[in-house]
Amino acid sequence: MVTTIAPDRTGGTVDSTDNTCGFISISDLSLYYGDFRALKSVNIDIDCHAITALIGPSGCGKSTFLRCLNRMNDLIPGARVEGQILLDGVDITAPAIDVVELRKRVGMVFQQPNPFPKSIFDNVAYGPRIHGTTNKAELEDIVEESLRRAALWEEVKDDLHKSAMMLSGGQQQRLCIARVLAVKPEVVLMDEPCSALDPISTLRIEELMQVLKTDYTIIIVTHNMQQAARVSDFTGFFLMGELIEFDKSPVIFTRPKDKRTEDYVTGRFG
């Protein structure tokens, strides 16, 4: 039996009654790949302007869950969702939802940095252009603001028209974050964003997340439990498609209520 634990959320986060803050409420979410049930009745509320980490062994469903939040699983033949995902009170699983607009509001940073084979400027300007921004001065402002928010501006401001492929791995990942921020999302999803990076670049990304949560809801999938403990406000532990426990991160890592969570965070399995 699953013992999903609801956290005590007193203090430390923005009031979820703000209807534009990126508050996510999920009820009885299941996802199927054909007949295989990859997620099993997940229930969770994800607070605005906080970092929520998702942990668990490989294949446990955490990345599948993340992809539900911007409907990336729609691209997989045979995938179907049951249950409800509310973003600021709107069910994003509804057929009438504009998926392009949803992915503007809920951006994603992937495990491997994936800059486009374009200039640094054109990488960041790509999203705003797709969504109709054509004014050169406005695009320049968006690019600068986004690169500043991604802590990359000072490193690349003199090289904006050079290829993004010339950047280091850590710089490329921050560029990808800037590209997401350029379309002004409410939620930023990060699927193991540091797994391909060296320790110094990882630290830069972790520091950046702490700054960004002032303006965005951040959800990160990570296999690195030390990272989850360092950066997150809340942590959810997944196992075999089930959300076993969800609570404030200090609770999950020091006094979890479910023995399976305790076994995982102490290294007894997984």
N, C-alpha and C positions, 0 to 999 in steps of 0.2 A: 504494500500500500504506500502511495506517495504521501509524504508529509511536507507539503509546501508551506513554508512559514512566511507569514506576512510581517514585514519589518515595522518597528515603531519608528515613525518618521517625524518625531518631534524636533523641529528646528533644523537649520542648516540647508534648507532648500526653498525654492520659490513656491508660493502658493499655487497648487495645481488648478485652482479655479480660474487663473489667467487663461483665457481661451485661445491664446496664440503662442503659448510658451513652449510647445513641443511635448506636452504631457501625453503619455501613451498608456492606455489601459487595455489589457488583453484578457479575454474570457474564453475558456474552454477551447483553446487553439490546438487543432490537430492538423498535421500535414501528411499527405499520402503521396508516395511515388508509385503509381499503379496501385497494387494491393498492399504495398509495404507502408506501414505507419511509422513515419520518421519522427514525428512529434506527437505527444500523447497528452491532450487536455491540459495545456499550459495556461496557468493563470498568474498574471503579474501586472503590477502597476509600476511604470518607470517614470521617475520624477523629472521635472524640468530642471535645467541648469545644474545637473549633477552628472557624475561619471558612474555608469553602471557597468561592471565587469561580468562577463559570462565565462565560467570555467567548467572544466570537465574533460574526461579522456577523449581521444580522437574518436570520431564517429558517434558522439553522444547527442548530436542535434543542435549544438550551440550556433554553428554557422548557418545551418538550415533555418533556425529561428531568426537569426539576424536578417537573412535574405527575405523573410516574410514581411519585414517592416517596410521595405520599399518594393515589394512584389517582384523581386528578381527571380523568384521561383516560377513565375509565370512563363519564363523562357525555357523551362524544362518540360519536355513532352511527358504527359501523364501525371504531372504534379497537380494536386488540388488541395484546397484549404477548407477546413470546417472551423467554426467558431467566429469570434469577433475581435478585430483590432481597431480600437478607437484612437485616432490622433486628434487631440484637441476636440474630442467629442464626435468626430466624424468617422464612420466605419470605412476604413480604406480597403476592405475586402469586397466592397460592393461593386457589381459589374459596371456601374455608371462612373466610377472614379476615373479621372484622367491620370493615367499612369505616368505620363511625361511630367505633369505638374507635381504628382506625388514625389517623383525622384528628384525634383527640384527642391522640395521641402525636406526630403529625407535623403541626404547625400551619403555616399559610401566611399571609404578608402580601403583599398584591397591589400592583401598580404604582400604582394610584390609591387614595388613602385611601377606604375604604368603610364609614364608620360607619353603624349602623342609625339610623333616625329615631326614636330613643328618647333617654332621658336618658343622661348620661355613666355614671352608676351602672349603669343597666340594660344598657348596651352591654357593660360588663366582666362583669356578673353573668350575662349571657345563657348562656354556655357551661356554667358550673357548674349553673345551673338545669336546663338540658337534660339534664345528666348526673345529676340527682337531688338536688342540694343545695338545701334549702328553708329551713334555719335562718337567720333574719335576721342574727344576730350573726356566724355563720360566713361568710355572704355579704359582710357589711361588712368582715370581716378579709381575705377573698380580694380584694375590690375594692381596698382600700388597699394590700395587698402588691403586687398586679399593677401598679397605677399607680405605686407607688414604683419597682418594677423597670424600668418603662418611662420613668422620669425625668419623670413628669407630675404626680405627686401634689401637689407644692407649688403648681403652677399652677392646679389645678382643685378642691382639697379643699373649698373653700367654695361650689362650684358643681355639686356632684355630681348634683343633680336638675334641672339645666338641660339643654337639648337639646345633644347632641353636635355638632349641625350648626352651633352658634355658634363652635366652635373653629376656629383657623387650620388651614391645610393640614398644616403640620408637626405641630401638636398632634393633629390627626385621625389622622395616621399613627402617632404614638406611642400613641394610644388603641387603634388596631387591633392594635398589638403587645401592649398590655396585655390586650386581649381574647383573644389567642392564649395568652398566658402564664397566664391565669386558669384554664385547664384542665390546667395542669401538664404540658406536652409534654416530650418528650426532644429533639425536633428542631424547629427553626424554619426554614422555607423563606421566602425573600424574593425576590420577582420584581420586579426594578428598583424597590425601595422608595423611592428618592430622585429618580426621574426627573421627578416633578411638583412637586418642592420647591425652594425657594430655597436659596442656599449656606449660610445660617446654620442652617436646618432640616436640611439634609443633614449638616452637621457634627454636629448633635445626635444624629442617627440613627447615624452612624458611631461616635461616642463610646459610644453605648448598646450597639452590637454588641460592642465590646471588653469591656464589663462583663458582658454576657449570656453570652458564650462560656464563662465560668467554670462555668455551670450547664447550658448547652445546646449541642447541635451546631447550627451555623448554616451554611446554604448560601444564597448570594446570587447571583442572575443580575444582571449589570450590563453596560451598554454603555460605561461610564466606566472606562477602563483605569487612570486615575490612582486612582480609588476602589478598584478591585480591588487595586492595588499597595499602597495605604495600609492597607486594613483586613484583608486576608485572610492566612491562614497558608499555604494551598494554592490553586492556580489550575488549572483545566482549560480548555483551548482546544478549542472545537467548530468544525467546519467541515463543512457539507453532511451533517449527521447523524452525523458521526464524531467521536469524542473523539481529537483528534490528539496532544495531549500533556498530561500531568498531572504536576505537581511542586510543590515548595515555591515560593511566590510569587517570592522573590528570584531563583530560577533561571529561572522562566518569563520574567520581565521584564528580566533582564540577560544571561543566557546559555542561552537555549533550545536544545534539541537538534535540533529539527525546523525546517527553513527556513521552512515555512509559518507556524509560530508566530512566528518572528523577523519575517517580513514583516508579520504582523498587528500585533504589539505596537509595531513601529516605524512604522506608518502607511503601509506600502507598498501595502496593499490593505485592503478591508473598510470 
